[in-house]
């Protein structure tokens, strides 16, 4: 946690390094990075509204 964030992988990832990591911020926004690159990975920054919309899409099966 060098950057002060707690990066987490999905429990469905199997613990490997071929997935994404997410860090949730106190304001509800989310940061996403590639687990293979770790701290060297580019980071995508989603606003709280964007993150809620993404999660709603996942729950609705939009990405299956």
Protein Blocks (a to p, Z undefined) as FASTA:
>chain_A
ZZopacdddfklnopabbcdddddfkopacdddfklmmmpccddddfklmmmmmmmmmno
pmZZ
